Structures are given as structure tokens and as C-alpha cells.
Amino acid sequence: MAIFGSHMIGHGIWVNPLVVLAIVAVAIYIFLKFCSWAKGQHLSAGAKKGIFILTGLGLVVFNLLYSMGNSQIHAGGDWSGASTALAASLLWVFIFAYALMTETKA
């Protein structure tokens, strides 16, 4: 939730720079493991093309979700929109990475 209202969080272990660095390192490690697993998979050219097109459309949708999430935080402190935007975009990152890393079936 670092991009949504991070200036509002002021205490606890999650603000510690070493904890944040460790979380980022673990996330990068998980992503690299996922990508190396996806290299051995196969996906059809049509499915890859569909995912790439949806990624382009998703750029607009995720930006709108981020904007709505930020406005909900600033209006009343409601983090549900921001959480939804973050979860949806992270899920799509893994779908897009899978499509990029897989081999194309002939």
C-alpha cells in the first residue's frame, strides 16, 4: 500500500526501512521464481495476443482504479478501493509476466 496515502502511516514495524527493504526483496525473489517456472510452460499465440491487448486496456482501467482509490482515502480514509486496485493490478502483473515468459505454441 506504499503508493496509497503512505504519508499517513507514522508508526509500527511496517514503517521501518529495513522491514520495507526485506519485503521488497522477498517480493522480487517470488516474482523471479514465478518467471523461471513460466519459462517452461507453453501458451498459444492467440492467447498471448489476447493478454497483450487486455494489458493495454488494463492500463486505462488500473489508472482509473488507482485514482478512485486515492480519492476514497483522502475523502474518508476508506482503503477498500485502494486495496482492490492494488490486488487487481498485482494479479495482472503475474498474468502478463506469464504471457511474456511462456513459449509460444506453433
N, C-alpha and C positions, 0 to 999 in steps of 0.2 A: 504494500500500500504506500510505497515511498513517494509515488507521484501525486497522490491524492491527499492534500492537506497535511503534508509531512511537517509543516511548521507548527502544527497544533499539538503534536506529541512532544512532551517535555520530560518524561520520567520513565523509569523502568529499564529493564535489561535490553529491550529492543532498540534503544537509542544508542547503546554502547557501540562505538565504531568497530571494535573487534568482533562483536556478535554479528553486526551487519556484514562485515567482510567475510566471516565464516559462512553465513547464509548464502551470500553471492557465490562463494567458491563451491559450495555443495550443489547449488543450482546449476552452475556451469558443468560440473562433473556429471550430474544426472543427464543434462542435455547432450553432452558428448557421448555418453554411453548409449543413449537413445539413438543418436545419429549413427553410431557404429553398428548398432543392431539393425537399423533400417537399411544399411548398405547391402545386406544380404537378402533383402526382400525384393519382390517384383510387383510392378503396377503397370496397368495398360496405359498406352499413350493418351487415350481418350479421358481416362480418369485423371491423369496428370494435368491435362489441358483444362479440365473442369475445375480442378483445385486451384490452378493458377488464375483462372477467370474469377472464381469466387474470392480469391485473395485480393484482387483488385477492387472488387465491390466491397469487400470487408474493410478495406482502408477507410472508406467513407463511413460505413456503419460503426466501426470501432471508434472513430473520431467523434461521432455523434454521441455514442455511449459514454465516452470519457467526458465530454462536455456536460452532459446531463448529470453524470456522477459528481463532477466538481460543483455544479450549481446546487445539487442536493446537499452536499457537505456544507457549503457556505450559507445556504438558506436555513438549514435547521440541524445540521450535524448528523444527518442520516447517511450512513455509509453503505447502505444496501445497493444503491446504483453504482457506486464506485467498485464495490466488491464484484458485482455482476460483470461490469466492464473488464475488470482485471482477469477474472476467471475465464470469460469468453475469449479474450484476446490471447491468453496463455494457451488455452486449448487449441486455438487456431494456429499458433506458432508451432505446436507439435505436429499438427496435421500438415502444414506447409513444409516443415522440415522433413517429414516422412516422404512427401511427394518429391522433394528435391533430391533426397538421398537414395531413393529406390532405383533399381534398374528398370528400364522400360522394356516391357514385353514386346516381342515382334509381332 
